[in-house]
């Protein structure tokens, strides 16, 4: 069957909002520095200024801790492998495995009377083992990539950056680009789609045509990425993908957060089936107009951070919840390894870019202040949402070190 044929099957198999048992939830690695935001009026998620002020005045509760716990895989790490070129090549990326997985695991399984949640399979695989084997088991059971990993290279300062979606990666890229442009170290094309020479999409086939070895560059260059709490990232993706829909009535009505939590890919299924995105008005990049936009913005990040053997492929992890201080530490490491003759990068006060709708409406000025902005969603939904998303992001929990939810208040 062709990719187009599988996609057609995908669109015809919408009945995939699966019911599955979900336990109570708890988070053990709470963020300790929660800044009380000064806010205005109400945000898109129904959070009034009075609610936010009340949240700032009280002690962080269970759900604040759930959504604000940063990754335990933080800052300098041990790079042990290289990312397979097939994961980040626009020319050779194969979408068929994802389409097949989506069809077989979330559509035809229901038609056959099997209501098992594919995400729960990943969670069960991880729970049956421990340590590194748990991470490997969860990764094997996770869905294939719906789109290429966002890999960018800085040819001047010799580092690579993996842009995990919905993790404030634009803030880091913008800080680097601003310094380099101010010092005439790169340029930006006048063509909106022309890109820049500050941070260049790493395309392995193009590098090979120019006589470079992509794997060799990966091994020799500093490789950085960014992480974000999976419960906060999921809620952000839920709001972000819906905000890009051109049509929002009828079949394009936003699913409930519980429906989304049970199947985050529901956003991509609905948007494709009912043509909710229209012509992608306001999205911007030509790469974001594809059918898989709403899938790739919520899918687990783990596959873009490990090789086929499950080995880590990055040297440094910037945490969303510690964005400002981690970016400064990342820049310090870049400077330590910069080529001779280049000036040391300085970024000053980090300017947070591309805020989510809830953070923007609430006038939050930093990611640490915004760490708990999605806690009300989980208070309203309760343990079912937290547990279902722990299943979906099982591979991320295992890789980054987040604990699975237990019982509230434990």
TORMI-77713 format. One line per 4 residues: their letters; for each residue x, y, z of C-alpha. Coordinates in steps of 0.5 Angstrom, whole numbers. Layout:
N
a) X/Y/Z ~ ...;
This chain:
410
xxxx) 0/0/0 ~ 3/7/-2 ~ 4/12/4 ~ -2/16/1;
xxxx) -6/10/1 ~ -4/9/9 ~ -6/16/10 ~ -13/15/7;
xxxx) -14/10/11 ~ -12/14/17 ~ -17/19/16 ~ -22/14/15;
xxxx) -21/11/22 ~ -22/16/27 ~ -25/12/32 ~ -19/12/36;
xxxx) -21/16/43 ~ -19/10/47 ~ -22/8/54 ~ -17/5/59;
xxxx) -16/5/66 ~ -12/10/69 ~ -9/10/76 ~ -8/16/81;
xxxx) -2/20/80 ~ 4/23/84 ~ 10/27/82 ~ 16/26/86;
xxxx) 21/31/83 ~ 18/38/84 ~ 21/44/82 ~ 23/48/88;
xxxx) 23/55/85 ~ 16/57/83 ~ 16/65/82 ~ 9/68/83;
xxxx) 7/71/77 ~ 4/78/76 ~ -2/77/71 ~ -8/81/68;
xxxx) -15/78/66 ~ -16/71/64 ~ -12/67/59 ~ -15/62/54;
xxxx) -15/56/59 ~ -20/60/63 ~ -15/62/68 ~ -17/69/71;
xxxx) -12/74/74 ~ -16/72/81 ~ -14/65/80 ~ -7/66/78;
xxxx) -6/71/84 ~ -9/66/89 ~ -4/60/86 ~ 2/65/87;
xxxx) 0/66/94 ~ -1/59/96 ~ 4/54/97 ~ 5/49/91;
xxxx) 1/43/91 ~ 1/36/88 ~ -1/39/81 ~ 4/45/81;
xxxx) 9/40/83 ~ 7/35/77 ~ 8/40/71 ~ 14/43/74;
xxxx) 19/38/75 ~ 25/39/71 ~ 29/33/68 ~ 34/29/72;
xxxx) 38/29/65 ~ 41/36/66 ~ 46/40/63 ~ 53/36/61;
xxxx) 51/29/60 ~ 55/23/56 ~ 55/23/49 ~ 55/16/47;
xxxx) 53/15/40 ~ 51/19/34 ~ 44/20/31 ~ 42/16/25;
xxxx) 42/20/19 ~ 35/18/17 ~ 32/21/23 ~ 33/28/21;
xxxx) 34/28/13 ~ 29/32/9 ~ 31/28/3 ~ 30/21/6;
xxxx) 26/21/12 ~ 21/15/11 ~ 14/17/14 ~ 11/10/12;
xxxx) 13/7/19 ~ 9/12/23 ~ 3/12/18 ~ 3/4/19;
xxxx) 4/4/26 ~ -2/9/27 ~ -7/5/23 ~ -5/-2/26;
xxxx) -5/1/33 ~ -10/6/34 ~ -15/4/28 ~ -15/-3/26;
xxxx) -14/-5/33 ~ -21/-2/35 ~ -24/-5/29 ~ -22/-12/31;
xxxx) -25/-11/38 ~ -18/-10/41 ~ -19/-3/45 ~ -12/-4/48;
xxxx) -8/3/49 ~ -2/3/45 ~ 1/8/50 ~ 0/3/55;
xxxx) 4/-2/52 ~ 10/2/52 ~ 9/4/59 ~ 8/-4/61;
xxxx) 14/-6/57 ~ 18/-1/62 ~ 15/-3/68 ~ 17/-10/67;
xxxx) 24/-8/67 ~ 28/-3/71 ~ 34/2/69 ~ 37/2/62;
xxxx) 33/-4/60 ~ 26/0/62 ~ 28/6/58 ~ 30/1/52;
xxxx) 23/-3/53 ~ 19/4/53 ~ 23/6/47 ~ 22/0/43;
xxxx) 14/0/44 ~ 14/8/43 ~ 11/10/36 ~ 16/11/30;
xxxx) 17/19/29 ~ 12/22/25 ~ 17/27/22 ~ 24/29/22;
xxxx) 28/31/28 ~ 29/38/28 ~ 37/38/28 ~ 41/45/26;
xxxx) 48/46/26 ~ 52/52/27 ~ 58/52/23 ~ 62/58/26;
xxxx) 62/56/33 ~ 62/48/31 ~ 56/46/35 ~ 49/42/34;
xxxx) 43/43/37 ~ 37/39/37 ~ 30/43/37 ~ 25/39/41;
xxxx) 18/42/40 ~ 15/46/45 ~ 21/46/49 ~ 23/54/48;
xxxx) 28/52/43 ~ 27/58/39 ~ 29/62/46 ~ 36/59/45;
xxxx) 37/60/38 ~ 35/67/38 ~ 40/69/43 ~ 46/66/39;
xxxx) 43/69/33 ~ 42/76/36 ~ 50/76/38 ~ 52/73/32;
xxxx) 49/78/27 ~ 51/84/32 ~ 58/82/31 ~ 57/80/23;
xxxx) 59/73/24 ~ 53/71/20 ~ 47/74/16 ~ 40/73/15;
xxxx) 37/72/8 ~ 32/77/6 ~ 27/72/3 ~ 23/70/9;
xxxx) 24/62/7 ~ 31/63/5 ~ 34/62/12 ~ 40/64/15;
xxxx) 48/62/16 ~ 47/63/24 ~ 44/56/25 ~ 43/52/19;
xxxx) 38/46/18 ~ 43/40/18 ~ 42/36/12 ~ 46/30/11;
xxxx) 45/29/4 ~ 47/36/3 ~ 53/35/7 ~ 56/29/4;
xxxx) 55/32/-3 ~ 60/38/0 ~ 65/32/2 ~ 63/32/9;
xxxx) 61/26/14 ~ 55/28/18 ~ 57/22/23 ~ 64/25/24;
xxxx) 61/32/25 ~ 56/29/30 ~ 62/26/34 ~ 67/32/34;
xxxx) 62/37/35 ~ 58/39/41 ~ 51/37/41 ~ 46/41/45;
xxxx) 38/40/46 ~ 33/42/51 ~ 28/38/55 ~ 21/40/58;
xxxx) 16/37/63 ~ 12/32/59 ~ 6/34/63 ~ 7/41/61;
xxxx) 9/40/54 ~ 3/36/53 ~ -2/41/55 ~ 2/46/51;
xxxx) 2/42/45 ~ -6/41/46 ~ -7/49/46 ~ -2/50/41;
xxxx) -4/45/35 ~ -11/47/36 ~ -9/55/36 ~ -7/53/29;
xxxx) -13/50/26 ~ -17/55/21 ~ -23/52/23 ~ -26/50/30;
xxxx) -33/48/29 ~ -37/42/28 ~ -32/36/27 ~ -26/41/29;
xxxx) -29/43/36 ~ -23/42/41 ~ -23/35/44 ~ -23/35/52;
xxxx) -17/35/55 ~ -18/28/58 ~ -20/26/51 ~ -13/29/49;
xxxx) -9/26/54 ~ -12/19/53 ~ -9/20/45 ~ -5/26/44;
xxxx) -5/24/37 ~ -13/26/36 ~ -11/33/34 ~ -7/30/28;
xxxx) -13/25/27 ~ -18/30/27 ~ -15/36/23 ~ -13/31/18;
xxxx) -20/28/17 ~ -24/35/18 ~ -19/39/14 ~ -19/43/20;
xxxx) -12/47/19 ~ -15/50/12 ~ -9/53/9 ~ -4/53/15;
xxxx) -6/61/16 ~ -1/64/21 ~ 4/58/22 ~ 10/61/18;
xxxx) 15/56/16 ~ 14/52/9 ~ 16/45/13 ~ 10/46/18;
xxxx) 4/46/13 ~ 5/38/12 ~ -1/33/15 ~ 4/31/21;
xxxx) 4/38/24 ~ -1/36/29 ~ 3/29/31 ~ 10/32/31;
xxxx) 8/37/36 ~ 6/32/41 ~ 10/26/40 ~ 15/24/45;
xxxx) 22/27/44 ~ 26/21/46 ~ 27/18/39 ~ 31/24/37;
xxxx) 36/24/43 ~ 38/17/42 ~ 41/12/37 ~ 38/5/35;
xxxx) 42/2/41 ~ 38/7/45 ~ 45/11/47 ~ 45/18/48;
xxxx) 47/23/43 ~ 47/29/46 ~ 53/33/51 ~ 48/38/54;
xxxx) 41/38/56 ~ 38/45/57 ~ 32/45/62 ~ 25/49/60;
xxxx) 24/50/68 ~ 31/53/69 ~ 32/56/62 ~ 35/62/63;
xxxx) 41/59/68 ~ 42/53/63 ~ 43/57/57 ~ 48/61/60;
xxxx) 51/54/62 ~ 51/52/55 ~ 54/58/52 ~ 60/58/57;
xxxx) 61/51/54 ~ 60/53/47 ~ 65/58/49 ~ 70/53/52;
xxxx) 70/49/45 ~ 70/55/40 ~ 75/55/35 ~ 81/60/36;
xxxx) 80/67/34 ~ 72/67/35 ~ 70/72/40 ~ 66/69/46;
xxxx) 59/69/46 ~ 55/73/51 ~ 47/73/51 ~ 46/78/57;
xxxx) 39/77/60 ~ 35/71/56 ~ 29/74/52 ~ 24/68/52;
xxxx) 21/67/45 ~ 15/64/43 ~ 11/64/49 ~ 5/59/50;
xxxx) -2/62/49 ~ -3/61/57 ~ 4/64/59 ~ 3/70/54;
xxxx) -4/72/56 ~ -2/72/64 ~ 4/76/62 ~ 9/71/65;
xxxx) 16/73/64 ~ 20/67/65 ~ 19/60/64 ~ 21/58/71;
xxxx) 15/63/73 ~ 11/59/67 ~ 12/52/70 ~ 6/51/73;
xxxx) 1/55/68 ~ -2/48/66 ~ -3/46/73 ~ -11/48/73;
xxxx) -12/43/67 ~ -9/37/71 ~ -13/39/78 ~ -20/39/73;
xxxx) -18/33/70 ~ -15/29/76 ~ -11/23/76 ~ -14/20/69;
xxxx) -10/25/65 ~ -4/25/69 ~ -3/17/68 ~ -5/17/61;
xxxx) 0/22/59 ~ 5/18/63 ~ 3/12/59 ~ 4/16/52;
xxxx) 11/19/54 ~ 13/13/58 ~ 20/13/53 ~ 21/20/55;
xxxx) 20/19/63 ~ 25/13/62 ~ 30/17/59 ~ 30/24/62;
xxxx) 28/21/69 ~ 21/23/71 ~ 18/19/76 ~ 11/15/74;
xxxx) 5/18/78 ~ 3/15/84 ~ -2/16/89 ~ -4/24/90;
xx) -1/26/97 ~ 4/20/98;
